[in-house]
Structures are given as C-alpha cells and as structure tokens.
Amino acid sequence: MSSFEPFSFLFMADCQLGCFATFSGLTEADVASYADRGMAVRAAPAADGFEWDADRLEQAIEAANRLSPDFVVMGGDMVDEPRDETQHEAVRRIVGGLEPPTTMYWVPGNHDAAFDTVVPTAQSLEAYRRRFGPDNYVFEHKDVTFLVCNTVVWDHPDRVTELWDAELGRLERELASAQRRGSAHTVVFGHHPLFTSHPGEYDSYWNIPGERRRLLVDLLRTYDVRAMFAGHWHRNGGGTAGDLEMVVSGPVGYPLGSDPSGLRIVDVTANGIEHRYVALDEF
C-alpha cells in the first residue's frame, strides 16, 4: 500500500442529448405538477433538437481536456431517445474530442438500454452493446478494481430475468476476485443509485427496488466496496451503508434539482477516495 500511486478520474452522468427539448414548452401548471413530484423543471419556450444539451457535453469534454484525468466515466443516459441515431452520433462526435491518453468508459442508462426508457429487453440491450460496447465489465487502474454494472437490469429485470440472475453471480465472482488479488480499493459504477439518501428509503423511480437493493448492498459491503457512483437522479445525493458510500452525482445535462450542470472530480489515494462536484460554469 505504501507504493500506491494516487490518481484522479472524472465521473459524469446524464448528458442526455434531447432532454432539454423534452422538458421545454411546459405550462406553469406542468412545472407545478413536476414540483409536486420533487422535480425542479423550468418553464422554457418549446424547443427541438439537442443543441442545449450538446453545448453542456462539449463544456464537460473541454473541462476534461483541461484537467487531464487518468480516465472519464460517463454514468449513463447519454441520449434522451434510445432509437434516435442523430443523438447517438452527436454524443460520439463530441466525446471524440476527448484528448488522448484519457479514456472514456461507458455505463448503460435506462435511456440508452431500454427502448421504452424503463424496461430493458434482449433487443434493446443488444442495440446498446452495438453502440457502446459491453454493458457489464471490469477494468483495473493502478491497483484499483472498477466494476461497470448494468443497473437498468437491476432496476427492471422483468423481461430479462436470466440476465439479472447472471449479473448477480458475475458481480459476486468479480468482487471475490478483486479481494483475492488484494486490490487497494474496489469501486462500482452504475446508472441507477442503490439509494438516493438512505439504504432503507422507500422505493421510487430513482432507486433500485428494496428487495434487490438489500441483496446488492449486502454483497458490496461483504466484499468491502469503498464506493458506488451513479447518476439518474439529475441532482446530487447519496449516503452510506456501513463503510459503503453511495455517491449520486448531478447531471452534465438538464438538472432536476437545485444543483447545476456539472461533473465530479474523484481523487484516489492509498487511504481512500475523495470527490467533489464542480459546476460546468466554474470551468
């Protein structure tokens, strides 16, 4: 541990090209209705396309080039409409501006891996893999093990139950392997938070349902996972379950709370993991 080499990476989430247009053109009554559901949307003239969202993704990539992290993780919901190829093409074009040797790691979100943006199918997952590559994978960096997980399946395994069973087994095998190797830290990335504030919170659209959440929290804690990073909530949040920190990060794109569009800078040392959310405007 004494020879551990500190490093930094960036966690981004929910650039979601097209989201601004989806929430544009709302009436004051619409805005109030969303507020009653805990979402702070803004009244704006009706818009088409994804210029607003693309501008923020471009700012995030420019910030990454300035910061020169070891790598960047995009935590899901890269697009708003999973079947809109123009949105996918724009994401690839903008992220293509990330300067080497910094690498982008993709995490599947519900708007990327489910045609109805909620429930994945074998076909929607295959479409995701064609565009972005594997939806579950492991990479190592400087004695730290990182696991990318498909929380879209965790959230709604209704039509891919065999994949949920397989993913749970795979996750335990990979965690056990990291522990045997003596990884300095083990970190998990997903799109959906296990919980937004507390592991015992009520089920909602924004967290993993309680029955599966308890299994997953127990599994991550058993294998001493230090942190899990997620997005989906479009605002900052999170909490702890024992030594496990659930980090919920605000969006690169359209916010649904008081936190501005931004990204998270994560510093990894021998002693632990520290992170801070930075608004894009600060760059």
Long-range contacts (C-beta under 8 A, 24 or more apart in sequence): 1-184, 1-270, 2-270, 4-142, 4-143, 4-184, 4-269, 4-270, 5-142, 5-143, 6-267, 6-268, 6-269, 6-270, 7-69, 7-70, 7-141, 7-142, 7-267, 7-268, 8-67, 8-69, 8-70, 8-265, 8-266, 8-267, 8-268, 9-69, 9-70, 9-71, 9-72, 9-73, 9-141, 9-266, 9-268, 10-63, 10-64, 10-67, 10-69, 10-71, 10-72, 10-73, 10-263, 10-264, 10-265, 10-266, 11-72, 11-73, 11-75, 11-189, 11-229, 11-247, 11-249, 11-263, 11-264, 11-266, 11-275, 12-60, 12-72, 12-73, 12-74, 12-75, 12-231, 12-249, 12-252, 12-263, 12-264, 13-74, 13-75, 13-76, 13-77, 13-109, 13-191, 13-230, 13-231, 13-232, 13-249, 13-250, 13-251, 13-252, 14-75, 14-76, 14-77, 14-109, 14-231, 14-232, 14-234, 14-251, 14-252, 14-253, 14-254, 15-53, 15-56, 15-57, 15-60, 15-74, 15-77, 15-78, 15-91, 15-251, 15-252, 15-253, 16-53, 16-77, 16-78, 16-79, 16-80, 16-109, 16-111, 16-251, 16-253, 16-254, 17-50, 17-53, 17-54, 17-57, 17-78, 17-79, 17-80, 17-87, 17-90, 17-91, 17-253, 18-49, 18-50, 18-53, 18-79, 18-80, 18-81, 18-84, 18-87, 19-50, 19-53, 19-80, 19-253, 19-254, 20-44, 20-47, 20-50, 20-52, 20-53, 20-253, 20-254, 21-46, 21-47, 21-48, 21-49, 21-50, 21-52, 21-80, 22-80, 23-254, 39-234, 39-256, 39-257, 40-255, 40-256, 40-257, 40-258, 41-256, 50-80, 50-87, 50-90, 52-254, 53-80, 53-253, 53-254, 54-90, 54-94, 56-252, 56-253, 56-261, 56-280, 57-91, 57-94, 57-95, 57-252, 57-253, 58-94, 58-97, 59-261, 59-280, 59-283, 60-252, 60-263, 60-280, 61-94, 61-95, 61-97, 61-98, 62-97, 62-283, 63-263, 63-278, 63-280, 63-283, 64-98, 64-102, 64-263, 65-97, 65-98, 65-99, 65-102, 66-283, 67-265, 68-99, 68-102, 69-102, 69-265, 70-102, 70-141, 70-142, 71-102, 71-103, 71-104, 71-105, 71-141, 72-98, 72-102, 72-103, 72-104, 72-105, 73-104, 73-105, 73-107, 73-146, 73-148, 73-189, 73-229, 74-104, 74-105, 74-106, 74-107, 75-107, 75-109, 75-189, 75-190, 75-191, 75-229, 75-230, 75-231, 75-249, 76-107, 76-108, 76-109, 76-110, 76-111, 76-112, 76-151, 76-152, 76-190, 76-191, 76-230, 76-231, 76-232, 77-109, 77-110, 77-111, 77-112, 77-191, 77-231, 77-232, 78-106, 78-109, 78-111, 78-112, 78-132, 79-111, 79-112, 80-111, 81-111, 82-111, 82-112, 82-113, 82-114, 82-115, 82-117, 82-124, 82-127, 83-115, 88-131, 105-139, 105-146, 105-148, 105-189, 106-132, 106-133, 106-148, 107-148, 107-149, 107-189, 107-190, 107-191, 108-132, 108-135, 108-150, 108-151, 108-152, 108-191, 109-152, 109-191, 109-231, 109-232, 110-152, 110-155, 110-191, 110-192, 110-232, 112-152, 113-150, 113-152, 114-152, 114-156, 118-156, 119-156, 119-158, 119-159, 120-150, 120-152, 120-153, 120-156, 120-159, 120-160, 121-159, 121-160, 122-159, 122-160, 125-150, 125-153, 125-160, 125-163, 136-167, 136-170, 138-174, 138-178, 140-183, 142-268, 143-183, 143-184, 144-183, 144-184, 144-185, 144-186, 144-187, 144-268, 145-174, 145-178, 145-181, 145-183, 145-185, 145-186, 145-187, 146-186, 146-187, 146-188, 146-189, 147-171, 147-174, 147-175, 147-178, 147-186, 147-187, 147-188, 147-189, 148-189, 148-190, 149-188, 149-189, 149-190, 150-190, 151-190, 151-191, 151-192, 151-208, 151-230, 152-191, 152-192, 154-190, 154-192, 154-208, 154-212, 154-216, 155-192, 155-208, 155-209, 157-212, 164-212, 168-215, 168-219, 171-216, 171-219, 172-219, 172-223, 175-219, 175-220, 175-222, 175-223, 175-225, 176-223, 178-223, 179-223, 179-224, 184-270, 185-226, 185-227, 185-268, 185-272, 185-273, 186-223, 186-224, 186-225, 186-226, 187-225, 187-226, 187-227, 187-228, 187-229, 187-273, 188-220, 188-225, 188-227, 188-228, 188-229, 189-228, 189-229, 189-230, 190-228, 190-229, 190-230, 191-230, 191-231, 191-232, 192-230, 192-232, 193-228, 193-230, 193-232, 193-233, 193-237, 193-238, 193-246, 193-248, 194-228, 194-230, 194-241, 194-246, 195-238, 195-239, 195-241, 195-246, 196-233, 196-237, 196-238, 196-239, 196-248, 197-237, 197-238, 197-239, 198-239, 199-239, 199-241, 199-246, 206-232, 206-233, 217-241, 217-244, 220-244, 226-272, 226-273, 227-273, 229-264, 229-266, 233-257, 235-259, 236-277, 245-273, 247-275, 249-277, 250-277, 252-280
